[in-house]
Amino acid sequence: MNSAENNLVCTAKIDASCRVPLLALFGGSALWLVIGLVLALLASLTFHAPKMFAQCPYATYGHLAPAANDLLVYGFAIPAALGVVLWIFARLSRAELVMPLVPAVAANLWHLGVFIGLATILCGGSSGFTWLEFPRASAMLLGVSFVLIAISAIATFGQRKERVLYPSHWFLLAALLWFPWIYSTANLFLVTTWPVRGMAQAVINWWFANNLVFVWLALVGVSVAFYFLPKIAGRPLQSRLYALFVFWTLILFGTWAGIPQGAPVPAWLPTTSAFASLLLIIPFVAIAVIVIKTVCGADVICKGGPFCYLKFGMAAFILSGLMLIAEACPQYSRVLEFTWFGAAQTQLQILGFFAIVICGAIYEILPRVMGFGLPFPKFVRLQHWLFMLGIVLWAGSLAVGGVEQGMKLANPQTAFADSTSIALIFLRAGTTGLFVLLLGSLLFAANIFVMTIKWKLALFKSVIAYIKSPLETSSVTASLRRDQGEVKP
Amino acid sequence: MKNGFAVFSAVLVALGASWLGFVVAPIMQLGTAKQVTVLNSSDTYPLQRTGNATRGLQVYRANGCAACHTEQVRQDNVICNVFVTSLGKNSNAVWKITSDIFSKNQKLAGQSALRKLVFDLSRQMDEFGSHVWEVSKNDADADADKITAAGGKVEIHIVPIGADISRGWGIRQSVAADYLYDYPVQLGSLRAGPDLSNIGARDPDLNWQLVHLYAPQALVKGSAMPPFRFLFEIRKINTGDAPSPDALQFPKDFASPAGCEVVPKPEAKQLASYLLSLRQDAPLYEAPFTPVMAKP
């Protein structure tokens, strides 16, 4: 066997070792993506027909909207990201996944935690803090399962043959350390019997929200792009030094963003935040340069495949970053604060950037891990178009509607009702966009579920075949000899 | 960055710094805050809510009202109204100084938005017979000094301005002290509905609040708010029975269920009393304003 063949067998073994945990993580996250988008759709319908859920205490807008957001981040984004992280770590280490059963069990615990959280929010048990609505029980489950998965990932990282780290390593290791830190801090100070007092709650909540939705998603999404873009384009990342620069500037400035400019807190808080947000332009430009230099000149036609997903996702990331900076500028913030613009930025970050990048990565990973092709390869292209259209309609109309609403709000001569009615016009387009996104997510779920079912059937068949197959002669004689040995004194 | 330890250190530095800045420092600065004294008074602020209103805050949280409503008033600036209350003994000199300052302000009126506002308001106030102009804090102090030096008497009124305040959503900006006793603090981030930080002062009628929760469109035409019917009970009125004292009083043009009365469940009453408890109307050191006495 020559070395190339050896490598091939080795890669197949590495991929196979990730199979069980990745299916558990991806399967659940696809389900939550669909349910999350259904809830978001129902929530936005409340605006068009306010009396729809008048009799139903479970389905008020105040329940549906946070539940949908939590499902998109905790249900879909984080587990899908963790699956991709496990695979990238195993591949970069050129080693099989260490303790593959631990992340498989942890994935199910995670999904159980999300389910408990969803049920609690719909029953009115939300904690009232943005992105922390889940009750303590599910926060515990999420925290423990994240740590378990991170342990498996870091153990695999320790097995690496090549000691020098690849840029994606930095971002992903940072993300694995990031989440336990921010999630435990926020939960221990806010969702406990002895919470901190007064406005300190709101400040910690903003710090957590920014570190989760902006920094964490950016760390994972950008590193996934830095791993797959060179791989698909067939040329090295341009360049390692730029990537190091992005890593440092992103984590140094990004962590300080997120305090709204009009917040009723001592002025140093929003001022620091505005300054840090403005500096974020540096990593954004650097990321754009890296992506453009890596992608341009590559002789690859994407045709709606994973390459397209990654390129669109990175463009959305830069755009949502610019929107973040706009929100942090005091004079723009006067108009944009308290409007749909903030929601547009978050949705663009989660669905336009992260979901698209991670779906592209999953479509690259799954066929390799499973050892057979996607059941509906045409859906990949279709989903790409649906997601693009959906995002433009959903986030785009919210953003424009937010600006219009903000202009009306800032002018005390116009009635308040005018600001709501102008936003409603844009919300209609937004709701259509959500529906399109839902269709796209159904295609994603179909591919993953059919693959899982196929694999389970094949597994079942091979077990049956194993049971039915006659024993080998050598093992029969061996057992006979052993029996005789036991009989003889 | 050659190994895992380098990445670990990078995270420790970057996230650790922001953790100290945005978690530990606010806990030390804001988390240890206590009640404060209201300006020019011995009253303390804020007061703890009553039992029903405290429970109402939890109803507000459970139903996610903060998804559409904010509880925060912003202000753009503060202006000062200078009132000359008495010309004193040397009335001619004071009058001369006053009218000089007034005409100087009128000349400056075209130069900036603040001055323009000054001009409009002062002309209007002039009709009431007192001499008023509105300027920034420093100018007001300087003007007041000139007039008092000549023997006149002056009052300075501090007036916060801004879009939220012009809408009548509040008198001054919200500050950290307003949320001292809230758990959770629910500022909200979207104004799909109006701001509620002073709803208790704006609509102090309990029945109005309850009817609005039951049927928002009955009171506010074209409101996008979903009705919260599940917080109410519809009871049949049997002949001879006295109607419930809690039953909602609907406006005349509202078609209430025939032969029935609508009675708020405890949660609805708690939510309404929480809403009535929302008022940020005390002048504070960090948010000063001069309380305006009702005009006779």
Interface residues (C-beta under 8 A of the other chain):
Chain A: T46 F47 P50 K51 M52 F53 A54 Q55 C56 P57 T60 Y61 G62 H63 A65 P66 G124 G125 S126 S127 G128 F129 T130 I154 F157 G158 R163 V164 L165 H169 W170 L173 A174 L177 W178 W181 I182 T185 F189 L190 P195 V196 R197 G198 M199 A200 Q201 A202 V203 I204 N205 W206 W207 N211 L244 F247 W248 I251 L252 T255 W256 I259 P260 G262 A263 P264 V265 P266 L269 T272 R334 E337 F338 T339 W340 G342 A343 Q405 L409 A410 N411 P412 F416 A417 S419 T420 S421 A423 L424
Chain B: M1 K2 N3 G4 V7 F8 A10 V11 A14 L15 A17 S18 W19 G21 F22 V23 P26 I27 Q29 L30 G31 T32 A33 R61 A62 N63 G64 C65 A66 A67 C68 T70 Q72 R74 D76 A163 S166 R167 Q173 S174 V175 A176 A177 D178 Y179 L180 Y181 D182 Y183 P184 V185 Q186 L187 G188 S189 L190 R191 A192 G193 P194 P216 Q217 V220 G222 S223 A224 M225 P226 P227 F228 R229 F230
